[in-house]
Structures are given as C-alpha cells and as structure tokens.
Amino acid sequence: MNEGDGEANLAYYALHELHILPHELMALSVRERAAIYAMIAVRVDKEKRERSRGKGRKR
C-alpha cells in the first residue's frame, strides 16, 4: 500500500481481503469508511509484524 492513490489501495484491500465490493464501500458514510480504513491499517501493520517475526526465525 505504499504507491498510488491511498484510498484506491484501501478499496483494493477491502475488496480482495474483506470481500467488500467497491459500490458497497462507497455507499458507506465517511465515518464508516474511515473506520474500515483504520481497521485495515491495523490489520496490515499486524501482518507486517508477523512477517518480520517469521523472517527472524528462519535464520
């Protein structure tokens, strides 16, 4: 999620990982979308930490 339009990247994640269709996401209020985006950020950070921990164990 480091490149391009941030909201588009979040919508892509919502579609592929959470199975939220783009029209469903856009139908949400700004607050609801903000909550979804914040939850995605928490999940992505957790996944990054888990990946970095896994790399340390393989050595």
ChimeraX commands (.cxc) that place a marker at each C-alpha (Angstrom):
marker #1 position 0.00,0.00,0.00 radius 0.5
marker #1 position 2.91,2.33,-0.49 radius 0.5
marker #1 position 2.21,3.52,-4.03 radius 0.5
marker #1 position -0.53,5.40,-5.83 radius 0.5
marker #1 position -3.85,6.61,-4.53 radius 0.5
marker #1 position -4.23,5.66,-0.87 radius 0.5
marker #1 position -7.99,5.31,-0.97 radius 0.5
marker #1 position -7.80,3.13,-4.07 radius 0.5
marker #1 position -5.28,0.86,-2.32 radius 0.5
marker #1 position -7.56,0.58,0.69 radius 0.5
marker #1 position -10.54,-0.18,-1.55 radius 0.5
marker #1 position -8.47,-2.88,-3.29 radius 0.5
marker #1 position -7.64,-4.43,0.09 radius 0.5
marker #1 position -11.29,-4.22,1.17 radius 0.5
marker #1 position -12.35,-6.00,-2.00 radius 0.5
marker #1 position -9.79,-8.78,-2.01 radius 0.5
marker #1 position -9.32,-9.45,1.68 radius 0.5
marker #1 position -12.63,-8.40,3.23 radius 0.5
marker #1 position -14.90,-9.08,0.24 radius 0.5
marker #1 position -16.46,-5.62,0.39 radius 0.5
marker #1 position -17.48,-4.57,-3.12 radius 0.5
marker #1 position -16.47,-1.07,-4.25 radius 0.5
marker #1 position -20.07,0.14,-4.56 radius 0.5
marker #1 position -20.77,-1.15,-1.04 radius 0.5
marker #1 position -17.71,0.65,0.29 radius 0.5
marker #1 position -18.66,3.93,-1.39 radius 0.5
marker #1 position -22.23,3.63,-0.09 radius 0.5
marker #1 position -20.92,3.82,3.48 radius 0.5
marker #1 position -20.78,7.14,5.27 radius 0.5
marker #1 position -17.45,8.93,5.56 radius 0.5
marker #1 position -17.19,7.83,9.20 radius 0.5
marker #1 position -17.92,4.19,8.36 radius 0.5
marker #1 position -15.30,4.20,5.57 radius 0.5
marker #1 position -12.81,5.84,7.92 radius 0.5
marker #1 position -13.43,3.08,10.47 radius 0.5
marker #1 position -12.95,0.38,7.81 radius 0.5
marker #1 position -9.73,2.07,6.62 radius 0.5
marker #1 position -8.42,2.31,10.17 radius 0.5
marker #1 position -9.16,-1.37,10.76 radius 0.5
marker #1 position -7.36,-2.24,7.51 radius 0.5
marker #1 position -4.34,-0.25,8.66 radius 0.5
marker #1 position -4.26,-2.14,11.96 radius 0.5
marker #1 position -4.54,-5.48,10.15 radius 0.5
marker #1 position -1.80,-4.59,7.65 radius 0.5
marker #1 position 0.53,-3.48,10.46 radius 0.5
marker #1 position -0.12,-6.75,12.29 radius 0.5
marker #1 position 0.57,-8.77,9.13 radius 0.5
marker #1 position 3.85,-6.87,8.60 radius 0.5
marker #1 position 4.95,-7.56,12.18 radius 0.5
marker #1 position 4.11,-11.26,11.80 radius 0.5
marker #1 position 6.08,-11.46,8.54 radius 0.5
marker #1 position 9.10,-9.75,10.09 radius 0.5
marker #1 position 8.99,-12.14,13.06 radius 0.5
marker #1 position 8.82,-15.09,10.68 radius 0.5
marker #1 position 11.89,-13.89,8.80 radius 0.5
marker #1 position 13.90,-13.75,12.00 radius 0.5
marker #1 position 13.06,-17.34,12.88 radius 0.5
marker #1 position 14.15,-18.74,9.51 radius 0.5
marker #1 position 17.77,-17.76,10.05 radius 0.5
marker link #1:1,2 radius 0.2
marker link #1:2,3 radius 0.2
marker link #1:3,4 radius 0.2
marker link #1:4,5 radius 0.2
marker link #1:5,6 radius 0.2
marker link #1:6,7 radius 0.2
marker link #1:7,8 radius 0.2
marker link #1:8,9 radius 0.2
marker link #1:9,10 radius 0.2
marker link #1:10,11 radius 0.2
marker link #1:11,12 radius 0.2
marker link #1:12,13 radius 0.2
marker link #1:13,14 radius 0.2
marker link #1:14,15 radius 0.2
marker link #1:15,16 radius 0.2
marker link #1:16,17 radius 0.2
marker link #1:17,18 radius 0.2
marker link #1:18,19 radius 0.2
marker link #1:19,20 radius 0.2
marker link #1:20,21 radius 0.2
marker link #1:21,22 radius 0.2
marker link #1:22,23 radius 0.2
marker link #1:23,24 radius 0.2
marker link #1:24,25 radius 0.2
marker link #1:25,26 radius 0.2
marker link #1:26,27 radius 0.2
marker link #1:27,28 radius 0.2
marker link #1:28,29 radius 0.2
marker link #1:29,30 radius 0.2
marker link #1:30,31 radius 0.2
marker link #1:31,32 radius 0.2
marker link #1:32,33 radius 0.2
marker link #1:33,34 radius 0.2
marker link #1:34,35 radius 0.2
marker link #1:35,36 radius 0.2
marker link #1:36,37 radius 0.2
marker link #1:37,38 radius 0.2
marker link #1:38,39 radius 0.2
marker link #1:39,40 radius 0.2
marker link #1:40,41 radius 0.2
marker link #1:41,42 radius 0.2
marker link #1:42,43 radius 0.2
marker link #1:43,44 radius 0.2
marker link #1:44,45 radius 0.2
marker link #1:45,46 radius 0.2
marker link #1:46,47 radius 0.2
marker link #1:47,48 radius 0.2
marker link #1:48,49 radius 0.2
marker link #1:49,50 radius 0.2
marker link #1:50,51 radius 0.2
marker link #1:51,52 radius 0.2
marker link #1:52,53 radius 0.2
marker link #1:53,54 radius 0.2
marker link #1:54,55 radius 0.2
marker link #1:55,56 radius 0.2
marker link #1:56,57 radius 0.2
marker link #1:57,58 radius 0.2
marker link #1:58,59 radius 0.2
view
